[in-house]
Amino acid sequence: GIQVEQSPPDLILQEGANSTLRCNFSDSVNNLQWFHQNPWGQLINLFYIPSGTKQNGRLSATTVATERYSLLYISSSQTTDSGVYFCAVEFGSNYQLIWGAGTKLIIKP
Amino acid sequence: ETGVTQTPRHLVMGMTNKKSLKCEQHLGHNAMYWYKQSAKKPLELMFVYSLEERVENNSVPSRFSPECPNSSHLFLHLHTLQPEDSALYLCASSQDLGGRPQYFGPGTRLLVL
């Protein structure tokens, strides 16, 4: 089956730093989403981005579908950015999302 | 606020108890999902409903019983659970099955004693 790998698994940064999170997938995808899970467990949609580039405030994402990867950029990190970032993909005729293991981000004040 | 609510937020139950988790979406979506998230493991899809019909049951034990009375509400009935069922249970919805973003509720953190 399709594999979804995220890197790095853990990232610790000082407030104000920038970061890049990566998601690699092993097959062509129809759908790719980035989520942020806060320390209380709430999953928030960040981007629905099967291809191309999108920006939302300090966050942006790029998916290069032909090369099977997506990047999430976080600029000027804040402590509220802490949590786990997941990418999840949907491929072929299967509507189920396949999830990566996540990147745990800690932003220190 | 994602437009998907879940109650209760926390639940402690014994192995002989029966309880239910409730999910409600206010987004006008047609598909709803139950996921289980255990520590150190990826999210596991448990059940999928589309237009109130179950379309997926991913080999989930019968002690978990879903119910979807209408397109806005989804329940997960629990009975005779095991301690290893302790986890965060997440509900999600999407406009339709496939090719649509999924929106998640805040989850129910379940502890089985």
Chai-1 contact restraints between the chains, C-beta under 6 A:
chainA,res_idxA,chainB,res_idxB,connection_type,confidence,min_distance_angstrom,max_distance_angstrom,comment,restraint_id
A,N30,B,G99,contact,1.0,0.0,6.0,A-B,restraint_1
A,N31,B,G99,contact,1.0,0.0,6.0,A-B,restraint_2
A,Q33,B,P101,contact,1.0,0.0,6.0,A-B,restraint_3
A,G41,B,L88,contact,1.0,0.0,6.0,A-B,restraint_4
A,G41,B,G107,contact,1.0,0.0,6.0,A-B,restraint_5
A,Q42,B,P106,contact,1.0,0.0,6.0,A-B,restraint_6
A,L43,B,F104,contact,1.0,0.0,6.0,A-B,restraint_7
A,N45,B,P101,contact,1.0,0.0,6.0,A-B,restraint_8
A,Y48,B,P101,contact,1.0,0.0,6.0,A-B,restraint_9
A,Y95,B,L97,contact,1.0,0.0,6.0,A-B,restraint_10
A,Y95,B,G98,contact,1.0,0.0,6.0,A-B,restraint_11
A,Q96,B,L45,contact,1.0,0.0,6.0,A-B,restraint_12
A,W99,B,P42,contact,1.0,0.0,6.0,A-B,restraint_13
A,W99,B,L43,contact,1.0,0.0,6.0,A-B,restraint_14
A,A101,B,P42,contact,1.0,0.0,6.0,A-B,restraint_15
